[in-house]
Amino acid sequence: MSWGAIATLMLPENLLLAGIVLLIGVEILLRPPRGDLVLSLLAVAAAAAAALWLYTTGASAEPFPGHFSVSPATLLGKAVVLALSIPVLLISRDEFAEGPFHILLLSSLYGACLLLSSDSFLTLFIGLEIMSMPVYVLVLLAYQRPESAEAALKYLVLGGTASAALLMGVSLLYGGSGTLAISAFTKALVSTDTMARAGIVLVIVAFFVKAAVVPFHTWAPDAYEGASVPVTAYMATIIKAAVLLAAARLFAAAPMRGSIADLLALLPLVSIVWGNLAAMRQQSFRRLIAYSSIAHAGYLFYAFLGAGPTRFEAVLFYVLAYGVMNLLAFAALPPHADDAARDRLDNFRGLFHRAPLSAVLIAIAMLSLAGIPPFPGFVAKFLIFKNVIAAGYTLYAVLGLVGSYLGIYFYLRVIQLMFMSEDQPAVAHGKPGTLALGAALACLAAAVVLGVYPASMLGRF
Amino acid sequence: MFDAALLNIVVYLPLAGMALLLAAPAGQDSFIRRLTLALMTLQFVVTAYLYARFDPAVAGLQFETRLPWIASWGVYYQIGLDGYNVLLVLMTAFLGPLVVAGAFTAIQKDVKLFYSMVFLIQFAMLGTFVAQDLFLFYVFWETMLIPMFLMIGIWGGERRIYATIKFFLYTAFGSILMLAALIYLVLSFQATTGITSFAFADLYQSRLPLDVQCLLLAAFGLSFAIKVPMVPLHTWLPDAHVEAPTAGSVILAGVLLKMGTYGFMKLGFPLFPDATLAFTPAIMFLSVVSIVYGACVALVQTDIKKIIAYSSISHLGYVMLGLISLNLYGIQGAVIQMVSHGLTAAGLFLMVGMIYERCHTRELADYGGLARILPVYSVFFAILTLASIGLPTTSGFTGEFLVLLGAFGAAWQQYEQGATLPLVLSATAVTGVVLGALYMLWFAQRFLFGTAKAPYQPFGDLDLRERTILGIIVAAVFLLGLFPNDAMKKTELAARQFQQLVSTSRTGVRVAAERAPASIAAETSTPWSANARTGSTP
C-alpha cells in the first residue's frame, strides 16, 4: 500500500493531527493567540467530513495490517464521534478562550479515532490512553471550584487502574494465545481456560471503569461535577461513545454465553437500577447527568447481549442519540457567574419563565434521555431491547426496561422544576451565548431527524 | 387517494397548529385563542367529511396510507380509518374545538404553551386511533403522556405536581411492560412465519402458545387497564381529574380514557384470543367491580369533580363488560358507550369548570339551589346528568342498554351450558345502573335544588360562548341517542371482525366452548331501537 493511500485512509486522524500542529504553532507564534476555536472547529469538521466521505466510498482496508484498519462501520463510528464533538467546541467558547483546551480536545479525539480503528491490543491501549490522558487535564483546566482538583485526581487514579487492569488482562490473553490481535479476545471468550477467562474479565472490567458501570462508577459523579460544562459534555458523550464503540469492536460478533453473558447482563442491570435510583436524590444537574450516564452505560452494555452482527449498529445508534441529547441539554444550560449555582437544580425553578427556549430544549433532552417517544432516545432503547429479546434474554430485557422506568421520575423532576414551580427571579442566569444556542439548535435538528426518520442511521453498513 | 391525504391532514393539522403558535409573537393571547379555535374547527369539518365518506359496507381500512418508515425493522407508517376507530376519531375531532373554546377565559397563564399542548395532545390522540402499525401506535400512545403531564402540572390546582407525576408514573409503568410484550410478539411472529411486521392486520394472524398469550395479554392489558382505568388500577384518575384544569379533565375523560378500552378492542383481545378466553371471568369480574365500586365511591364524594371522575370509572366498566361479552350487541353498545361517555363526561367537566370559574370551589356542600340562581346552567346540567344516567333518547341509554343486552345474551348462553357466574355478574352490573341514577340524581338534587346558596354571589349565568359549547354537546348527545343507526352501521363490520377474531382460537386447540350467540348472523342492524323506546329504564 502506497503512502498516499495510507494517508487517505487515515485522513480523519491526519486532519486532526494537522489541526493540533497548527494550534500549537498559533499558540507559540501569535501573542495573544487567537483563532483557536475556528481552527479546531475546522479541523474537527474536516475530519468528520473526511470520515463520512471515506464511508461513502465504502473504504475497507488495512493501512497497517494487524494494527489499524478501516471499514464502513468504523468510519461511520468516527464520523459520529467527531460530529458530536463539534457542539462541544461550540459551547466551549464561553468557558475557554485559551489554546490548551483545543489542543487537548483534539488530541483526545485523535486517540478516540485510533481506538475505533485498532486491530491489536497495542493500538487499542495507545488509543485509549491518548484519548484519556488529555481529559485528566481538561477536568482541571480553568477550574472554578476547589473540588475540581479532587475530582481530577480521582478520575486519574481510577482511570489509571482501568489501564492497569486492561494491560494485565491483555498480558494474560497474550500469554494464552501468543498474539496481540484483538481477535484473541473473541477466541478467548469461547474458551474454558482459566487464564483466558481471567484476561477477559480484566479487560471487561477496564471497559466498565471507563464507561462508568456500577460498581466501577464512583469517579463519574465527582468528575462530571468538578469539570466545566464543555468537558462534562465531552466526557458524557464522546468518551462514552468511543469506549463503547471500541468494546463493540472488541466483542465483534462473538457468541455470548455462560458466565460472561451473566457478567455482561448483571452489572449493567445493576448499573441501570442504581444509576436511576441515585439520580433521584441529586441536587446538581451535572451529578444528575452523571448518574443518568451510569444508567445509560448499562443500556449500552445490554447491546452486547444481542446477536453478534447487531451490536455495533445498536451501540452506534444509541451513542449518537444519547450524545445528541446530552449535548442539547448542556448547550441549552443557561450560563451563570457562579459555576456551582449554574447547575443547582433548585435554581432551575421557573426557568421556563426566565429562559423559555432553554427550558424547552432541556425538557426535550430529558424526555429523550428518559426514552419517551417520539424522541430518538426511544428508538435507540427500542433497538437495544429488541436485540436483547431476539437473543433470548427476555427476562433481562424486562428487568432492564423496568429499571429504565425508575429513571423516568428524575427526568420528569427536572421538567417539573422548570415548568411547574414558582419562578425564582433572584437567580440571575445569563443568556446562552450565540454559539451555544447554535449548537443546541443543531442538536435539536439532529434529534428531530433521528426521531422522525431513524432509518436514516439504520442499516447503513 | 385524496381522502387518504385528508386523513393525514386531520392528523397533522394540530402539529402544524402547534408550530404556528410557537412561532406566534408573545402577548397575542386573543389571537392565539382564535387561531387555535379556527384550526380545530377546520379539523373537525374535515373529519366530519371523512366520516360522511366512510363506507360502512367495506370491511377493513379506508383512506389508508402505507409508507415504509423503518424498512429494516419492518415498520411502516400505516394509518387509516376502520369501524374500530371511525367514531372515536370523529369524537376526538368534535371535542377539540369545544375544549379550546371552553378554556378561553379559564387559562390566562402561558396561553401560548397551553394551546400548543392542546394541539400536541390532539395530534397524539388522533395518531393513536388511526395508527395501524404497532410501532407507530406505541409512539403516539406514549407521546400523549407529555402534553397531559404538562397540562396538569402547569395549569392544575393545588396538588398538581403530585397528581401529574402520579399520572405519568402509573401510565408509563403500563407502557414499559407493553413495550417488552410488543417486541416479544413481533419477534415471535417473525420466528414462526418469517415475516417481520408490526402491522395489526399481520399480527392478528399470529399463533402463540396459551401461556405466552396469557403473559403478553397481561402486559398489554395492564397498560390498557391503567388507562381505562379498571379497579384496582384507578387511583391515579381522581387525583388527575381533580387537579387538572378543565380542558385537561375534558380531554382525559373525553378521549384519553377511551384509549384503554380502544386498546383492548383493537389490540389486547384480538391479538391474544385464547388468553382472552382464559381471562374472561377475571376481566368480567373486574369490569363489574369497576361499575359497582365506581358508583358506590361516587356516591360519597364531596368534591364535584371527584363524583364525575368516579362515574367515569363506572361508565367505562360498562364498555369493558360489553367488549368481553363478545356479543354483537355488547360490542356495538361498548363502542356507542365510549362515544356517549366522551360526550357526557366532557360536558359535565366543562360545566364544573364553568361553575368553578365563578365560585372558585368544587365542594358540593358550598352549593345549593343553583336552579334559582343560574337557570340556564341548571337546565344544561340536568340534561347532561340524565344523559349520564342513561335516560332513553340520550346517547347514554343506547350504550348502556346495548351493553347490558349483550352481557345478558352472552351470560344466558353460558348459563344454559351450566356456568352461572356470568349471569350473576351481569345481574350485578345492572345494579350499577341503579346506583348510577342514585349518585347522579342525588348530586343534581343537592347541587341544583334546595336552599339557594353559592359562594361569591351574585354572578352571571352562562354567556353566549358557554351556551354554544354546551348546546353543541347536548345536540350531539341527543343525535346519538335518537339516531344511532348511522354510527352503528359504520362500526358493525368492525364489531363482527372483533367478535370473530376473539372467538377464533389461534393455538390450534380450542380451550372452551363457543360463546358467541349463534343467532348473530340473523340480526338486523336496527331491531333494538324500536324496543329501546318501549323498554324499561332503570
Interface residues (C-beta under 8 A of the other chain):
Chain A: F352 L367 I372 P373 P374 F378 V379 F382 F385 K386 I389 A390 T394 A397 V398 L401 V402 S404 Y405 I408 Y409 L412 I415 Q416 F419 M420 Y453 P454 A455 L458 G459
Chain B: P68 W69 I70 A71 S72 W73 D110 L113 F135 Y138 V139 F140 E142 T143 L145 I146 F149 L150 G153 I154 R160 I161 T164 I165 F168 L169 A172 F173 I176 L177 L179 A180 I183 Y184 L187
